[in-house]
Amino acid sequence: SCLKTHPPSPLSKVAFTHSDLNHNRSKSETLPQDLSTFVDDDDLKRRKKLWNVIKELIETEKAFLQDMRL
């Protein structure tokens, strides 16, 4: 029964709220093209950190797959 009432992972919840924030910002912004260029410093740092984590995951996955083949 605990599987049926499984809550969404906190990560997906965070991603959902973050995209919501961006969506709200785009609605309030008058010029849409300004939005793509405007990024908070904190947001940029967060994206870079996420990017590094994803890259690391991909690298470890590649190494793991190579190990499995050997």
N, CA, C and O atoms as a GROMACS GRO file, in nm:
protein
  280
    1SER      N    1   0.083  -0.121   0.000
    1SER     CA    2   0.000   0.000   0.000
    1SER      C    3   0.087   0.126   0.000
    1SER      O    4   0.045   0.231  -0.049
    2CYS      N    5   0.208   0.114   0.056
    2CYS     CA    6   0.297   0.231   0.061
    2CYS      C    7   0.345   0.267  -0.080
    2CYS      O    8   0.380   0.382  -0.106
    3LEU      N    9   0.347   0.168  -0.171
    3LEU     CA   10   0.390   0.196  -0.308
    3LEU      C   11   0.285   0.280  -0.381
    3LEU      O   12   0.318   0.365  -0.463
    4LYS      N   13   0.156   0.254  -0.350
    4LYS     CA   14   0.048   0.327  -0.416
    4LYS      C   15   0.052   0.475  -0.379
    4LYS      O   16   0.033   0.562  -0.464
    5THR      N   17   0.077   0.502  -0.251
    5THR     CA   18   0.078   0.641  -0.204
    5THR      C   19   0.220   0.696  -0.202
    5THR      O   20   0.258   0.769  -0.111
    6HIS      N   21   0.298   0.660  -0.304
    6HIS     CA   22   0.437   0.704  -0.310
    6HIS      C   23   0.442   0.850  -0.354
    6HIS      O   24   0.394   0.884  -0.462
    7PRO      N   25   0.499   0.938  -0.271
    7PRO     CA   26   0.506   1.080  -0.308
    7PRO      C   27   0.610   1.103  -0.417
    7PRO      O   28   0.705   1.026  -0.429
    8PRO      N   29   0.593   1.209  -0.496
    8PRO     CA   30   0.695   1.239  -0.597
    8PRO      C   31   0.828   1.271  -0.532
    8PRO      O   32   0.831   1.324  -0.421
    9SER      N   33   0.936   1.240  -0.599
    9SER     CA   34   1.068   1.264  -0.541
    9SER      C   35   1.089   1.414  -0.521
    9SER      O   36   1.039   1.494  -0.599
   10PRO      N   37   1.163   1.451  -0.416
   10PRO     CA   38   1.187   1.595  -0.390
   10PRO      C   39   1.253   1.665  -0.508
   10PRO      O   40   1.232   1.784  -0.530
   11LEU      N   41   1.333   1.591  -0.583
   11LEU     CA   42   1.403   1.650  -0.697
   11LEU      C   43   1.303   1.697  -0.803
   11LEU      O   44   1.312   1.809  -0.854
   12SER      N   45   1.206   1.610  -0.836
   12SER     CA   46   1.107   1.647  -0.936
   12SER      C   47   1.020   1.762  -0.886
   12SER      O   48   0.978   1.847  -0.964
   13LYS      N   49   0.995   1.764  -0.754
   13LYS     CA   50   0.917   1.872  -0.696
   13LYS      C   51   0.992   2.005  -0.712
   13LYS      O   52   0.932   2.106  -0.748
   14VAL      N   53   1.122   2.001  -0.686
   14VAL     CA   54   1.206   2.121  -0.698
   14VAL      C   55   1.208   2.168  -0.843
   14VAL      O   56   1.193   2.287  -0.870
   15ALA      N   57   1.225   2.075  -0.936
   15ALA     CA   58   1.230   2.109  -1.078
   15ALA      C   59   1.097   2.171  -1.121
   15ALA      O   60   1.094   2.266  -1.199
   16PHE      N   61   0.988   2.116  -1.068
   16PHE     CA   62   0.855   2.165  -1.104
   16PHE      C   63   0.835   2.308  -1.057
   16PHE      O   64   0.790   2.394  -1.133
   17THR      N   65   0.868   2.334  -0.930
   17THR     CA   66   0.850   2.468  -0.875
   17THR      C   67   0.943   2.567  -0.945
   17THR      O   68   0.906   2.682  -0.968
   18HIS      N   69   1.064   2.522  -0.980
   18HIS     CA   70   1.160   2.609  -1.048
   18HIS      C   71   1.107   2.650  -1.185
   18HIS      O   72   1.116   2.767  -1.223
   19SER      N   73   1.053   2.554  -1.260
   19SER     CA   74   0.999   2.585  -1.392
   19SER      C   75   0.877   2.676  -1.379
   19SER      O   76   0.852   2.761  -1.464
   20ASP      N   77   0.801   2.657  -1.271
   20ASP     CA   78   0.686   2.744  -1.245
   20ASP      C   79   0.731   2.889  -1.226
   20ASP      O   80   0.671   2.982  -1.279
   21LEU      N   81   0.839   2.906  -1.148
   21LEU     CA   82   0.893   3.040  -1.124
   21LEU      C   83   0.934   3.105  -1.255
   21LEU      O   84   0.903   3.222  -1.278
   22ASN      N   85   1.003   3.031  -1.339
   22ASN     CA   86   1.047   3.085  -1.468
   22ASN      C   87   0.926   3.122  -1.555
   22ASN      O   88   0.927   3.224  -1.624
   23HIS      N   89   0.823   3.038  -1.548
   23HIS     CA   90   0.702   3.062  -1.627
   23HIS      C   91   0.634   3.191  -1.583
   23HIS      O   92   0.593   3.272  -1.665
   24ASN      N   93   0.624   3.209  -1.452
   24ASN     CA   94   0.562   3.329  -1.397
   24ASN      C   95   0.642   3.453  -1.436
   24ASN      O   96   0.585   3.557  -1.468
   25ARG      N   97   0.772   3.440  -1.432
   25ARG     CA   98   0.859   3.553  -1.466
   25ARG      C   99   0.837   3.593  -1.613
   25ARG      O  100   0.832   3.712  -1.645
   26SER      N  101   0.825   3.494  -1.700
   26SER     CA  102   0.809   3.523  -1.843
   26SER      C  103   0.676   3.594  -1.868
   26SER      O  104   0.666   3.676  -1.960
   27LYS      N  105   0.574   3.563  -1.787
   27LYS     CA  106   0.444   3.628  -1.804
   27LYS      C  107   0.451   3.775  -1.763
   27LYS      O  108   0.392   3.861  -1.827
   28SER      N  109   0.523   3.802  -1.654
   28SER     CA  110   0.532   3.939  -1.603
   28SER      C  111   0.627   4.024  -1.687
   28SER      O  112   0.614   4.147  -1.692
   29GLU      N  113   0.721   3.959  -1.753
   29GLU     CA  114   0.818   4.032  -1.837
   29GLU      C  115   0.749   4.088  -1.962
   29GLU      O  116   0.666   4.020  -2.023
   30THR      N  117   0.784   4.211  -1.999
   30THR     CA  118   0.719   4.273  -2.114
   30THR      C  119   0.783   4.227  -2.245
   30THR      O  120   0.714   4.198  -2.342
   31LEU      N  121   0.918   4.221  -2.247
   31LEU     CA  122   0.988   4.177  -2.367
   31LEU      C  123   1.041   4.035  -2.348
   31LEU      O  124   1.130   4.013  -2.266
   32PRO      N  125   0.987   3.938  -2.424
   32PRO     CA  126   1.028   3.798  -2.408
   32PRO      C  127   1.176   3.775  -2.439
   32PRO      O  128   1.239   3.690  -2.376
   33GLN      N  129   1.233   3.849  -2.535
   33GLN     CA  130   1.372   3.824  -2.573
   33GLN      C  131   1.468   3.864  -2.461
   33GLN      O  132   1.579   3.812  -2.453
   34ASP      N  133   1.426   3.957  -2.375
   34ASP     CA  134   1.509   3.996  -2.261
   34ASP      C  135   1.524   3.880  -2.163
   34ASP      O  136   1.627   3.865  -2.097
   35LEU      N  137   1.421   3.798  -2.156
   35LEU     CA  138   1.418   3.691  -2.057
   35LEU      C  139   1.527   3.588  -2.081
   35LEU      O  140   1.590   3.540  -1.987
   36SER      N  141   1.550   3.553  -2.207
   36SER     CA  142   1.648   3.449  -2.237
   36SER      C  143   1.789   3.493  -2.200
   36SER      O  144   1.874   3.411  -2.165
   37THR      N  145   1.816   3.625  -2.209
   37THR     CA  146   1.950   3.674  -2.178
   37THR      C  147   1.967   3.701  -2.029
   37THR      O  148   2.077   3.689  -1.976
   38PHE      N  149   1.857   3.737  -1.962
   38PHE     CA  150   1.865   3.770  -1.819
   38PHE      C  151   1.865   3.643  -1.734
   38PHE      O  152   1.768   3.568  -1.733
   39VAL      N  153   1.975   3.622  -1.662
   39VAL     CA  154   1.985   3.508  -1.570
   39VAL      C  155   2.051   3.555  -1.441
   39VAL      O  156   2.152   3.625  -1.444
   40ASP      N  157   1.992   3.517  -1.328
   40ASP     CA  158   2.051   3.553  -1.198
   40ASP      C  159   2.186   3.486  -1.181
   40ASP      O  160   2.210   3.378  -1.236
   41ASP      N  161   2.274   3.550  -1.105
   41ASP     CA  162   2.404   3.490  -1.076
   41ASP      C  163   2.387   3.357  -1.003
   41ASP      O  164   2.454   3.258  -1.034
   42ASP      N  165   2.295   3.356  -0.906
   42ASP     CA  166   2.269   3.234  -0.830
   42ASP      C  167   2.218   3.124  -0.923
   42ASP      O  168   2.258   3.008  -0.912
   43ASP      N  169   2.129   3.163  -1.014
   43ASP     CA  170   2.072   3.068  -1.108
   43ASP      C  171   2.182   3.009  -1.196
   43ASP      O  172   2.184   2.889  -1.224
   44LEU      N  173   2.273   3.096  -1.241
   44LEU     CA  174   2.382   3.052  -1.327
   44LEU      C  175   2.471   2.953  -1.253
   44LEU      O  176   2.510   2.850  -1.308
   45LYS      N  177   2.503   2.985  -1.127
   45LYS     CA  178   2.586   2.895  -1.046
   45LYS      C  179   2.518   2.761  -1.028
   45LYS      O  180   2.581   2.656  -1.039
   46ARG      N  181   2.387   2.766  -1.001
   46ARG     CA  182   2.311   2.643  -0.981
   46ARG      C  183   2.313   2.558  -1.107
   46ARG      O  184   2.331   2.436  -1.102
   47ARG      N  185   2.294   2.623  -1.222
   47ARG     CA  186   2.295   2.551  -1.350
   47ARG      C  187   2.431   2.488  -1.376
   47ARG      O  188   2.439   2.374  -1.422
   48LYS      N  189   2.538   2.563  -1.347
   48LYS     CA  190   2.673   2.510  -1.368
   48LYS      C  191   2.696   2.389  -1.279
   48LYS      O  192   2.752   2.288  -1.323
   49LYS      N  193   2.652   2.399  -1.153
   49LYS     CA  194   2.669   2.289  -1.058
   49LYS      C  195   2.593   2.166  -1.107
   49LYS      O  196   2.646   2.055  -1.108
   50LEU      N  197   2.467   2.188  -1.149
   50LEU     CA  198   2.386   2.078  -1.201
   50LEU      C  199   2.452   2.016  -1.323
   50LEU      O  200   2.457   1.894  -1.337
   51TRP      N  201   2.502   2.101  -1.412
   51TRP     CA  202   2.567   2.053  -1.533
   51TRP      C  203   2.686   1.964  -1.499
   51TRP      O  204   2.704   1.859  -1.559
   52ASN      N  205   2.768   2.008  -1.400
   52ASN     CA  206   2.884   1.930  -1.359
   52ASN      C  207   2.841   1.795  -1.302
   52ASN      O  208   2.903   1.693  -1.330
   53VAL      N  209   2.735   1.796  -1.222
   53VAL     CA  210   2.684   1.671  -1.163
   53VAL      C  211   2.639   1.576  -1.273
   53VAL      O  212   2.670   1.457  -1.271
   54ILE      N  213   2.566   1.630  -1.370
   54ILE     CA  214   2.516   1.548  -1.481
   54ILE      C  215   2.633   1.491  -1.561
   54ILE      O  216   2.633   1.373  -1.598
   55LYS      N  217   2.734   1.576  -1.588
   55LYS     CA  218   2.851   1.529  -1.662
   55LYS      C  219   2.921   1.416  -1.587
   55LYS      O  220   2.961   1.316  -1.646
   56GLU      N  221   2.934   1.434  -1.454
   56GLU     CA  222   2.998   1.330  -1.373
   56GLU      C  223   2.919   1.200  -1.381
   56GLU      O  224   2.977   1.092  -1.394
   57LEU      N  225   2.787   1.211  -1.372
   57LEU     CA  226   2.702   1.092  -1.380
   57LEU      C  227   2.722   1.021  -1.513
   57LEU      O  228   2.734   0.898  -1.517
   58ILE      N  229   2.727   1.097  -1.621
   58ILE     CA  230   2.745   1.038  -1.754
   58ILE      C  231   2.881   0.969  -1.763
   58ILE      O  232   2.892   0.858  -1.814
   59GLU      N  233   2.985   1.036  -1.712
   59GLU     CA  234   3.120   0.978  -1.715
   59GLU      C  235   3.125   0.847  -1.637
   59GLU      O  236   3.180   0.748  -1.686
   60THR      N  237   3.068   0.847  -1.516
   60THR     CA  238   3.071   0.725  -1.434
   60THR      C  239   2.990   0.615  -1.500
   60THR      O  240   3.026   0.497  -1.493
   61GLU      N  241   2.880   0.653  -1.564
   61GLU     CA  242   2.798   0.554  -1.633
   61GLU      C  243   2.875   0.492  -1.749
   61GLU      O  244   2.871   0.370  -1.770
   62LYS      N  245   2.947   0.575  -1.824
   62LYS     CA  246   3.029   0.524  -1.935
   62LYS      C  247   3.134   0.427  -1.883
   62LYS      O  248   3.152   0.319  -1.939
   63ALA      N  249   3.203   0.467  -1.776
   63ALA     CA  250   3.306   0.381  -1.718
   63ALA      C  251   3.245   0.251  -1.669
   63ALA      O  252   3.303   0.144  -1.687
   64PHE      N  253   3.127   0.261  -1.608
   64PHE     CA  254   3.059   0.141  -1.558
   64PHE      C  255   3.025   0.046  -1.672
   64PHE      O  256   3.046  -0.074  -1.661
   65LEU      N  257   2.972   0.101  -1.780
   65LEU     CA  258   2.935   0.018  -1.895
   65LEU      C  259   3.059  -0.048  -1.955
   65LEU      O  260   3.054  -0.164  -1.996
   66GLN      N  261   3.170   0.025  -1.960
   66GLN     CA  262   3.294  -0.032  -2.012
   66GLN      C  263   3.342  -0.145  -1.922
   66GLN      O  264   3.387  -0.249  -1.971
   67ASP      N  265   3.331  -0.125  -1.791
   67ASP     CA  266   3.369  -0.230  -1.696
   67ASP      C  267   3.283  -0.354  -1.715
   67ASP      O  268   3.332  -0.467  -1.707
   68MET      N  269   3.155  -0.334  -1.741
   68MET     CA  270   3.063  -0.446  -1.760
   68MET      C  271   3.102  -0.526  -1.884
   68MET      O  272   3.091  -0.649  -1.885
   69ARG      N  273   3.148  -0.457  -1.988
   69ARG     CA  274   3.186  -0.524  -2.111
   69ARG      C  275   3.310  -0.610  -2.091
   69ARG      O  276   3.322  -0.717  -2.150
   70LEU      N  277   3.403  -0.563  -2.008
   70LEU     CA  278   3.530  -0.634  -1.989
   70LEU      C  279   3.512  -0.769  -1.919
   70LEU      O  280   3.610  -0.840  -1.896
   0.00000   0.00000   0.00000
